[in-house]
Structures are given as structure tokens and as C-alpha cells.
């Protein structure tokens, strides 16, 4: 295209030069003057074209240079912003690493203390037990202690979750957590099994604390994924009254107050009624952080609802079948045997006035669901709605302190045994 344009311009310059030469020749300028006029005109046209093209080239180069400078400035700005962003990300990662390191150090410290106390308790019991019973007790307690120690070091403490659903929609709103230990063969140890061995040795408190600590560790991870789902976590009165463990546990929860909306501490009705001043005070400290409570194993329906409200108890769990067996008919209306002056369907309305919801647990049949709905119970739990299932190993792994830190802590506190 450029060559065609140049050819056309040269033709135009040639025609113009011929016109000038012919004009001069016709005016009696002669052949010599005409040729000279033709050559001069054509040369002048070419020179003028060269000057114009050079000027246009300089202008284009200037524009391109300006564009390059603008692009350089934009690139420099982008690089500067990117550098600032990278610096910000590096600082954030560094802060997160420091925070995570501090959390792990605190968690491992708590584990070290718990295992040390388990070891001391075992040594004390073995020293004071009769000689004939010492061998059997030492064997059983030593096996239990080794199982717990290795379960911690090898991440064989599992968390099981069972859904708690709304009725009648059956939408999962909560989960109840259960901690389970596994031995080296992978066999799951139920609480009734290892607690029966641990109780005579005075290890129940230490094991409760370990499992509670383990539960909260994983709940913290789960809460980051879905804060709208609440999780019931069992806490014993022994843990609430443990003057060594509870302050450390409270400190950990104080640093994780965002769990308050996702974590509900649960203890039995008998333990709640028998709590002392220390346990009540420690429950109050948890309530001050925003944590709520639930009572399970409720068998006495003549509840002190004002006391429950003062203690921030928001849920009570009643086994479905014993609750239905409690119903009797008086004057053509259903009442609870222990509350004959109150219609059975008004029991839940009464508890709600004090901010307490009733959960029917151990629901096994559809018939029970129909009867429960007649009592205006809003929540249900049981195998009918879902069995306890272990949470994913990946979630557990992300919530765990590194295994090498745990192993080192356990070896130090157990004196290198095992």
C-alpha cells in the first residue's frame, strides 16, 4: 500500500513537472528552458515530498515515544502496587505463623501438664495400694495410660458427630460431639470401657480434660467452616472443678471467643444439681464469654427454671421413650406424672418462657416423632435422624498440633516410657 501511494505521488509530480515545462515551452521559452523547467519542477516536488515525509516521521516517532513513556509510568505504578501487596501478604503470613505458633505452644503446654498429672496420679495410687492389688492395678492402669498416651501422640482420638434436627422439618441445626479413643489395632474404645478402668485409679478427671480439650480443638476448626451450626460438647463437673486444668482451658477459650456461637457445653442433670460453688463459679465464667449450656440425662421434670435461666442453660435433653412413659391421663387431658397440674403440651411453652428449649433425644421410631410433636417439642436427636459418625480425617489433621510436638511433650512428661 505504501509503494502504491509513492508511485501515484511520483506520477502526480511528473505530470505537474510536464505541465510546467509545456507552459514554459509554449510561451517561447524554447526546448532548453522547457527541459530545465521539467527537471527543476520534478526535483522540487521530490524535495518537498521528502521534507513532508520526514516531518510526519518525526511527529509519529514523538507520539510513539510519548506512548512508551506513558506505558512505562503505568507499568511502574503496577509494579509498585504489586510490591506493596506482596509485602502486605508476607507480613500477614508472618503474623499468622507467629499466632499459630503461640496457639500450638499453649495447646502442647496444656497437654504436657495433663499427661504429667496422669502419670503422677498413677504413681501415687500404685505407691499407696496394697501389694497384692498393686500388680493388677498397675497392669490395668498402665495399659490405660499407655493407650491414652499413644492415642494422643498418634492422633487416635476421634470426634464423632450426631445431628440434632428441628421438628417437623428435620433440618440439622446442631450436632452433639462424642470423643472416642482407638487402640493400636484400630479398635474403638467406648467411654464405659476405659472409664471403668480409669475410675479406680483416679484418672477420670485427667481423661475428661483431655477429651474435652481435644473436642474444643476440633470444634474450633469446624466453626470456621460453618458458624451457623451449633455443637454440643460434653463437660464434666470434674473438669469444671479442676483448679489446675480449668484456668488453662478458660484462657484458651478467652482467646477463641468466636466459638461462643458454635459451642454449647453439656453436662448431666445430676451433675448440674450436685455442682458446688467452684463449679457454679466456673460455669459463670464461661457464660461471661458468651458460651451456653445444656443439660442431658434429664429424668426429673420438676425443674427449677429460674436457676436454669440464671446459669445460662438454654437446652435440656430428655430421652424420648421415658418422656412418653411419663404421660398419664387426668380429667381427660394428658399430664406428666410428676407435674399433674400442668398439661403435657404446655411443658415446652413453660420452659421457653425461661429461654430453655427441650430436645427429645434417643428417638428411634416414627411413632415417637408423632407423639413428640403433640408435646410441642421443637428438636429431636437419635438414630432415626442419624447415627454418630466420625468427622473427616482431613479436618482432624488441620486442627491437630503437629504430631512431633505432641510426641516430644509426652516423652518428656512420661519420663521416656514406651
C-alpha positions in Angstrom: 0.0 0.0 0.0 2.9 2.3 0.8 4.6 1.6 -2.5 1.4 2.3 -4.5 0.9 5.6 -2.7 4.5 6.5 -3.5 4.1 5.6 -7.2 0.9 7.6 -7.5 2.6 10.7 -5.9 5.6 10.3 -8.3 3.2 10.2 -11.2 1.5 13.3 -9.9 4.8 15.1 -9.5 5.8 14.0 -13.1 2.5 15.3 -14.6 3.0 18.6 -12.7 6.5 19.0 -14.0 5.4 18.3 -17.6 2.7 20.9 -17.3 5.2 23.5 -16.1 7.7 22.5 -18.9 5.0 22.7 -21.6 3.7 26.0 -20.3 7.2 27.5 -20.5 7.8 26.0 -23.9 4.6 27.3 -25.4 5.5 30.8 -24.1 8.5 30.7 -26.4 10.9 29.6 -23.7 12.5 27.0 -26.1 13.3 23.4 -25.6 16.2 24.1 -23.3 14.0 26.1 -20.9 11.3 23.5 -21.0 13.6 20.7 -20.1 15.2 22.8 -17.4 11.7 23.6 -16.0 10.7 20.0 -16.1 13.8 18.8 -14.2 13.6 21.6 -11.7 9.9 21.2 -11.0 10.2 17.4 -10.6 13.2 17.8 -8.3 11.4 20.5 -6.2 8.4 18.2 -5.8 10.6 15.3 -4.7 12.4 17.5 -2.2 9.1 18.9 -0.8 7.8 15.3 -0.5 10.9 14.3 1.4 10.6 17.2 3.8 6.9 16.4 4.4 7.6 12.7 4.9 10.4 13.4 7.3 8.3 15.8 9.3 5.5 13.2 9.5 8.0 10.6 10.6 9.4 12.8 13.4 5.8 13.5 14.6 5.0 9.8 14.6 8.2 8.9 16.5 7.4 11.6 19.0 3.9 10.2 19.5 5.3 6.7 19.9 7.9 7.9 22.4 5.1 9.7 24.5 3.1 6.5 24.4 6.0 4.4 25.6 6.7 6.9 28.4 3.0 6.6 29.5 3.1 2.8 29.3 6.3 2.9 31.4 4.7 5.0 34.0 1.7 2.7 34.2 4.0 -0.4 34.5 6.0 1.3 37.2 2.7 2.1 39.1 1.6 -1.5 38.7 4.9 -2.9 40.0 4.8 -0.5 42.9 1.3 -1.6 43.9 2.3 -5.3 43.4 5.3 -4.8 45.6 3.2 -3.3 48.3 0.7 -6.1 48.1 3.4 -8.7 48.3 4.8 -7.0 51.3 1.4 -6.9 53.0 0.8 -10.6 52.2 4.3 -11.5 53.6 3.6 -9.6 56.8 0.1 -11.2 57.2 1.6 -14.7 56.7 4.3 -13.9 59.2 1.7 -12.7 61.8 -0.4 -15.8 61.2 2.7 -18.0 61.6 3.5 -16.3 64.9 -0.1 -16.6 66.1 -0.3 -20.2 65.1 3.0 -21.0 66.8 1.7 -19.3 70.0 -1.5 -21.3 69.9 0.4 -24.6 69.4 2.7 -23.8 72.2 -0.2 -23.1 74.6 -2.0 -26.3 73.5 1.1 -28.5 73.8 1.7 -27.0 77.3 -1.8 -27.9 78.4 -1.3 -31.5 77.1 2.1 -31.7 78.8 0.5 -30.7 82.1 -2.4 -33.1 81.8 -0.2 -36.1 81.0 2.2 -35.2 83.8 -0.7 -35.2 86.2 -2.0 -38.6 84.9 1.5 -40.0 85.5 1.8 -38.6 89.0 -1.7 -39.8 89.9 -0.8 -43.3 88.7 2.4 -43.3 90.7 0.6 -42.1 93.8 -2.1 -44.8 93.5 0.5 -47.5 92.9 2.5 -46.4 96.0 -0.5 -46.4 98.3 -2.3 -49.5 97.0 -1.9 -52.9 98.9 0.9 -55.0 97.5 -1.4 -57.8 96.3 -3.6 -55.4 94.4 -0.7 -53.3 93.1 0.3 -55.7 90.3 -3.3 -55.9 88.9 -3.9 -52.2 89.3 -0.6 -51.3 87.8 -1.2 -53.5 84.8 -4.7 -52.2 84.1 -3.8 -48.5 84.8 -0.5 -48.8 82.9 -2.3 -50.2 79.9 -4.9 -47.4 80.0 -2.2 -44.8 80.4 -0.3 -46.2 77.5 -3.5 -46.3 75.4 -4.3 -42.7 76.1 -0.7 -41.6 75.7 -0.3 -43.3 72.3 -3.7 -42.3 71.2 -2.7 -38.6 71.7 0.7 -39.0 70.1 -0.6 -40.9 67.1 -3.8 -38.8 66.6 -6.0 -41.7 67.5 -8.6 -39.6 69.4 -11.6 -39.3 67.1 -14.6 -36.9 67.3 -18.0 -38.3 66.3 -20.9 -36.0 65.5 -24.6 -36.9 65.7 -27.2 -34.5 64.2 -29.8 -32.6 66.3 -32.7 -31.7 64.0 -35.6 -29.3 64.0 -39.1 -30.8 64.1 -41.1 -31.4 62.0 -38.7 -30.1 59.2 -35.9 -32.4 60.3 -33.3 -29.9 59.3 -29.9 -30.3 61.0 -29.3 -27.3 63.3 -26.9 -28.7 65.8 -24.5 -31.6 66.3 -23.6 -33.5 69.5 -20.0 -34.4 69.8 -18.6 -37.7 71.2 -14.9 -38.3 71.7 -13.6 -41.8 71.1 -10.2 -43.4 71.6 -8.7 -46.1 69.4 -6.0 -48.5 70.4 -3.1 -49.6 68.3 -5.2 -52.2 66.5 -7.8 -49.5 65.5 -10.5 -50.8 67.8 -12.7 -48.0 69.2 -12.8 -47.8 73.0 -16.1 -46.7 74.3 -16.2 -44.4 77.4 -17.9 -47.1 79.5 -14.9 -49.4 78.8 -12.0 -47.2 79.6 -13.6 -45.1 82.3 -14.5 -48.3 84.2 -10.8 -49.0 84.4 -9.7 -45.4 85.0 -12.1 -44.6 87.8 -10.4 -46.7 90.5 -7.1 -45.1 89.6 -8.4 -41.5 90.0 -7.7 -40.8 86.3 -11.3 -39.8 85.3 -10.6 -36.1 85.7 -7.5 -36.2 83.6 -9.1 -38.2 80.8 -12.2 -36.0 80.8 -10.0 -33.0 80.5 -8.0 -34.5 77.6 -11.2 -35.4 75.7 -12.8 -32.0 76.3 -9.6 -30.3 75.2 -9.5 -32.5 72.1 -13.1 -31.8 71.3 -12.8 -28.0 71.5 -9.7 -28.1 69.3 -11.6 -29.7 66.5 -14.8 -27.7 67.1 -12.6 -24.6 66.6 -11.8 -25.9 63.1 -15.3 -26.8 62.3 -16.7 -23.5 63.4 -14.5 -21.7 60.8 -16.3 -23.7 58.1 -19.9 -23.2 59.3 -20.7 -21.0 62.2 -24.4 -21.4 61.8 -24.3 -24.9 63.2 -24.0 -25.3 66.9 -22.1 -28.2 68.5 -22.9 -29.7 71.9 -19.6 -30.7 73.7 -19.8 -32.7 77.0 -18.1 -31.2 80.0 -18.0 -33.0 83.4 -18.3 -31.4 86.8 -14.8 -32.8 87.5 -13.4 -30.6 84.7 -15.4 -27.6 85.9 -13.9 -28.1 89.4 -10.3 -28.9 88.3 -8.4 -26.0 89.7 -5.3 -26.7 87.5 -6.9 -27.5 84.2 -9.9 -25.1 84.1 -7.9 -21.8 84.3 -5.8 -23.0 81.3 -8.9 -24.1 79.5 -10.7 -20.8 80.2 -7.7 -18.9 78.9 -7.8 -20.9 75.7 -11.5 -20.2 75.3 -10.9 -16.5 76.0 -8.6 -16.4 73.0 -11.3 -18.1 70.9 -14.4 -16.3 72.0 -15.7 -16.5 68.4 -16.6 -20.1 69.3 -19.2 -19.0 71.7 -21.9 -19.1 69.0 -20.9 -22.6 67.9 -20.1 -24.4 71.1 -22.6 -25.4 73.8 -21.3 -27.2 76.9 -23.3 -30.1 78.1 -23.5 -31.8 81.4 -25.9 -34.3 83.1 -28.8 -33.1 85.2 -27.4 -35.0 88.3 -24.0 -33.3 87.9 -25.7 -29.9 87.5 -27.9 -30.3 90.6 -24.8 -31.5 92.6 -22.5 -28.8 91.5 -20.7 -26.8 94.2 -19.7 -23.2 94.4 -16.5 -23.7 92.4 -18.3 -25.4 89.5 -21.0 -22.8 89.5 -18.5 -20.0 89.5 -16.6 -21.5 86.6 -19.8 -22.0 84.7 -20.5 -18.3 85.2 -17.0 -17.5 83.8 -17.8 -19.5 80.6 -21.2 -17.7 80.4 -19.4 -14.3 80.6 -17.5 -15.3 77.5 -20.8 -16.0 75.7 -20.9 -19.8 76.0 -24.2 -21.6 76.6 -25.1 -24.8 78.5 -27.3 -27.8 78.0 -28.5 -30.5 80.4 -28.8 -34.1 79.2 -30.0 -37.2 81.0 -32.9 -35.2 82.4 -35.2 -37.5 84.4 -36.7 -35.1 86.9 -39.1 -32.9 85.1 -39.8 -30.7 88.2 -37.1 -28.2 87.1 -36.0 -25.0 88.8 -36.4 -23.0 85.6 -35.2 -19.8 87.3 -32.0 -21.5 88.3 -31.5 -22.8 84.8 -32.0 -19.3 83.3 -29.5 -17.8 85.8 -27.0 -20.4 84.8 -27.4 -19.8 81.1 -28.8 -23.2 80.5 -30.5 -22.9 77.1 -31.3 -26.6 76.3 -32.5 -29.7 78.2 -32.4 -33.2 76.7 -35.0 -35.8 77.6 -35.0 -39.3 76.3 -38.0 -39.8 74.1 -39.4 -43.1 75.5 -39.1 -42.3 79.2 -40.8 -38.9 78.5 -43.7 -40.6 76.7 -43.9 -43.2 79.5 -44.3 -40.3 81.9 -47.5 -39.3 80.3 -50.8 -40.1 82.1 -54.4 -39.0 81.6 -56.1 -37.0 84.3 -59.5 -35.4 83.8 -59.5 -36.1 80.1 -56.1 -34.4 79.5 -52.5 -35.6 79.3 -50.2 -34.5 82.0 -46.7 -35.5 83.2 -46.8 -37.8 86.2 -44.5 -35.5 88.2 -46.4 -32.4 87.1 -50.1 -33.2 87.3 -51.2 -29.6 87.4 -49.6 -28.8 84.0 -50.9 -30.0 80.7 -48.2 -32.0 78.9 -48.4 -29.9 75.8 -47.8 -26.8 77.9 -44.5 -28.1 79.3 -42.3 -26.8 76.5 -44.2 -23.5 76.4 -43.3 -23.1 80.1 -39.6 -23.8 79.6 -39.5 -21.4 76.7 -40.6 -18.6 78.9 -37.2 -19.0 80.7 -35.3 -19.3 77.4 -34.9 -23.1 77.6 -35.7 -25.4 74.7 -36.5 -29.1 75.0 -34.7 -31.6 72.9 -36.1 -35.2 72.6 -33.0 -37.5 72.4 -32.7 -41.2 71.7 -35.6 -41.0 69.1 -35.8 -44.4 67.4 -39.2 -44.7 65.7 -41.6 -42.6 63.6 -44.3 -43.2 66.2 -42.2 -41.4 68.8 -41.9 -38.5 66.5 -45.7 -38.2 66.2 -46.1 -38.2 70.0 -43.2 -35.8 70.4 -44.8 -33.3 68.0 -48.0 -33.5 70.1 -46.0 -32.2 73.0 -44.7 -29.2 71.0 -41.1 -30.3 71.2 -39.1 -28.4 68.6 -35.9 -30.5 68.4 -35.0 -34.2 68.1 -31.9 -36.4 68.3 -31.5 -40.1 67.8 -30.6 -42.9 65.4 -33.8 -42.2 63.5 -32.3 -38.9 62.3 -28.7 -40.0 62.0 -26.1 -42.1 63.9 -22.9 -40.6 65.3 -20.3 -40.5 62.6 -16.6 -39.7 62.7 -15.6 -36.4 61.1 -13.2 -36.4 58.2 -9.5 -37.2 58.9 -8.5 -34.1 56.9 -10.4 -31.8 59.3 -8.9 -33.5 62.3 -5.4 -33.2 60.8 -5.8 -29.4 60.3 -7.0 -29.0 63.9 -4.2 -31.0 65.5 -0.9 -29.6 66.8 1.9 -31.3 64.9 2.4 -34.9 66.0 6.1 -34.4 66.6 5.4 -31.7 69.2 2.9 -34.0 71.0 5.3 -36.9 71.0 8.1 -34.8 72.4 5.8 -33.4 75.1 4.5 -36.8 76.1 8.0 -38.3 76.2 9.2 -35.5 78.5 6.3 -35.9 80.9 6.2 -39.7 80.9 9.9 -40.0 81.5 10.6 -41.6 78.1 8.4 -44.7 78.8 7.1 -46.6 75.7 
